[in-house]
Amino acid sequence: MALFEVSRLSAPGLSDISFSLAAGELVCLSGPSGSGKTLLMRALADLDASSGQVCLSGTERQQIVPTQWRRQVGFLPAESRWWASLVGDHFTDQQVALERLGFEEEVREWQVERLSSGERQRLALARLLANQPLVLLLDEPTANLDPLSTQKVEQLVLDYLAENQAACLWVTHDSAQRERIAARSLQLVDGRLHEAVPA
C-alpha cells in the first residue's frame, strides 16, 4: 500500500491528478511557470479546496481532522510565514536539524527580519520537520541557497525520509538536482500531470 495516494484530484487550475508516494521515496515535480505546481501542493496540504481522493496510510483526507492532516502532510511554501520576531520562538527542540543545516545555537537569538531569504528557507524546513510529518511537500526549498547549503538541505531531507519512512514531493526546476535526489520525476503542464519519467 502506498503511503500517500492521490486519485483524480481536481481544483481550479488542476485536472484529474493521480499519483502515489511510497514510504522513503522522494519524487521531484517540475513544470513551466504557471503550470499549477504550487496549486497542487496547496491542494494536497488541504489549504485550498479540491475534489478527488487523497489518502495517507490508507485513510482518506476527509476522515482526518484538518489540523492533524496539515501536521502529517507538511507543506513548505516558497515563502514561509513567521509570526514571532525571534528565531528561537519558532522552535522547541530542533537543535540537531539546525546544526545539520549549518546553524549554531546562537541562531535562536537572531531577529527573523534580519535573516536572508536562504536562511529563512532553511530554518522553515527545520521548523516543518519538528512536526515529524509523514509526507513532505517542498516548493523549491533550495531556490535561494548556495551550493553548500543546497547539499545540506538535500541530505537532511533524504536522511529524514530514510529514518522516518516518510515520503516527499519536491518541486524543482533544476535537472541536476532531480538526478541527485529523486527516485523518479513527474511533470505538470497546464494543470495536468504527466506520467513519471526517469529522474
C-alpha positions in Angstrom: 0.0 0.0 0.0 1.3 3.5 -0.9 2.0 5.9 2.0 0.4 8.8 0.1 -2.1 8.2 -2.7 -3.8 10.8 -4.9 -6.6 9.8 -7.2 -8.4 12.1 -9.7 -7.7 15.3 -7.8 -9.2 18.4 -9.5 -9.2 22.0 -8.5 -9.2 25.4 -10.2 -6.2 25.1 -12.5 -5.7 21.4 -11.9 -7.3 18.5 -13.7 -7.5 14.8 -12.9 -4.3 14.4 -10.9 -3.3 10.9 -9.9 0.0 9.6 -8.4 1.3 7.9 -5.3 4.3 8.1 -3.0 5.9 5.1 -1.2 7.5 5.3 2.2 11.1 6.5 1.9 10.5 7.8 -1.6 11.4 11.3 -2.9 9.7 12.3 -6.1 10.5 15.6 -7.9 7.8 17.7 -9.6 8.7 20.0 -12.4 6.9 22.1 -15.0 6.8 25.6 -16.5 5.8 28.6 -14.5 2.1 28.8 -14.1 1.6 25.1 -14.7 -0.1 24.6 -11.3 2.8 23.2 -9.2 2.0 25.4 -6.2 -1.7 25.0 -6.7 -1.2 21.2 -6.5 0.9 21.5 -3.3 -1.6 23.7 -1.6 -4.5 21.3 -2.6 -2.6 18.3 -1.2 -1.9 20.1 2.0 -5.7 20.9 2.3 -5.1 24.6 2.2 -7.3 25.0 -0.9 -10.5 23.2 -1.9 -10.2 20.3 -4.2 -12.2 17.2 -5.3 -11.0 13.7 -5.7 -9.4 11.3 -3.2 -6.2 11.8 -1.2 -5.2 9.1 1.3 -2.5 9.0 3.9 -1.6 5.4 5.0 -4.9 4.2 3.6 -7.0 6.8 5.4 -9.0 9.3 3.3 -8.3 13.0 3.9 -11.9 13.7 4.9 -11.5 11.2 7.8 -8.6 13.1 9.4 -9.0 16.4 11.3 -7.7 19.2 9.1 -5.1 20.4 11.7 -3.8 16.9 12.1 -3.7 16.4 8.3 -1.5 19.6 8.0 0.9 18.3 10.6 1.2 14.9 8.9 1.3 16.3 5.4 3.8 19.2 5.9 3.9 21.9 3.2 6.9 24.2 2.8 6.0 27.1 0.6 8.5 29.1 -1.4 7.9 32.0 1.0 7.3 30.8 4.6 5.4 32.8 7.2 7.0 33.9 10.5 4.8 35.0 13.4 7.4 35.9 16.1 10.3 38.3 15.9 13.0 35.9 17.3 14.0 32.7 15.6 14.0 30.7 18.8 10.3 31.4 19.4 9.6 29.2 16.4 11.4 26.2 17.8 11.2 23.9 20.8 13.9 21.3 20.4 15.3 21.1 16.9 18.9 21.7 17.6 20.1 18.6 15.7 18.2 19.7 12.5 19.5 23.3 12.9 23.1 22.1 13.3 22.8 19.8 10.2 21.6 22.8 8.2 24.7 24.8 9.3 23.3 26.8 12.2 24.8 27.3 15.7 22.9 27.5 18.9 23.0 31.3 18.8 20.6 31.3 15.8 17.8 31.2 18.3 18.6 34.8 19.3 18.5 36.1 15.8 15.8 38.5 14.6 13.7 37.0 11.9 13.6 40.2 9.9 17.4 40.2 9.6 17.6 36.7 8.0 18.4 36.3 4.4 15.9 34.6 2.2 18.1 31.5 2.2 18.4 31.4 6.0 14.6 31.8 6.3 14.1 28.8 4.0 16.5 26.5 5.8 15.0 27.5 9.2 11.5 27.0 7.8 12.4 23.5 6.8 13.8 22.7 10.3 10.5 24.1 11.8 8.5 21.9 9.5 10.4 18.8 10.4 9.7 19.4 14.1 6.1 18.2 13.5 7.5 14.9 12.2 5.3 14.8 9.1 4.8 11.6 7.2 4.7 13.5 3.9 6.8 16.5 2.9 5.6 18.9 0.2 8.5 21.1 -0.6 8.1 24.0 -3.0 11.5 24.8 -4.4 13.2 24.6 -0.9 16.7 25.3 -2.3 15.9 28.0 -4.8 17.7 30.8 -2.8 20.6 28.7 -1.5 24.3 28.4 -2.3 25.6 25.0 -3.4 26.8 24.0 0.1 23.5 24.9 1.8 21.7 23.1 -1.0 23.7 20.0 -0.4 22.9 20.2 3.4 19.2 20.6 2.7 19.1 17.7 0.3 20.9 15.4 2.7 18.8 16.4 5.7 15.6 15.6 3.7 17.0 12.3 2.4 18.1 11.3 5.9 14.7 12.3 7.3 12.8 10.1 4.8 15.0 7.1 5.5 14.8 7.5 9.3 11.1 8.1 9.4 9.9 6.1 6.4 8.3 9.3 5.2 7.8 10.5 1.6 8.5 13.7 -0.2 7.2 15.6 -3.3 9.9 18.2 -4.1 9.3 21.0 -6.7 12.4 21.9 -8.6 13.4 23.4 -11.9 17.0 22.0 -11.5 17.6 18.9 -13.7 20.9 18.2 -11.9 19.1 18.3 -8.6 16.5 15.8 -9.9 19.2 13.4 -10.9 20.9 13.7 -7.5 17.9 13.2 -5.2 14.9 11.8 -6.9 13.8 8.2 -7.4 11.5 9.4 -10.2 10.2 12.6 -11.6 6.7 13.9 -12.5 5.9 16.9 -14.8 2.9 19.2 -14.5 1.9 21.0 -17.7 -1.3 23.2 -17.9 -2.7 21.6 -14.8 -2.2 18.0 -15.9 0.3 15.6 -14.5 2.4 13.6 -17.0 3.5 10.1 -16.2 6.7 9.5 -14.4 10.0 9.6 -16.3 13.4 8.5 -15.1 14.8 11.3 -12.8 
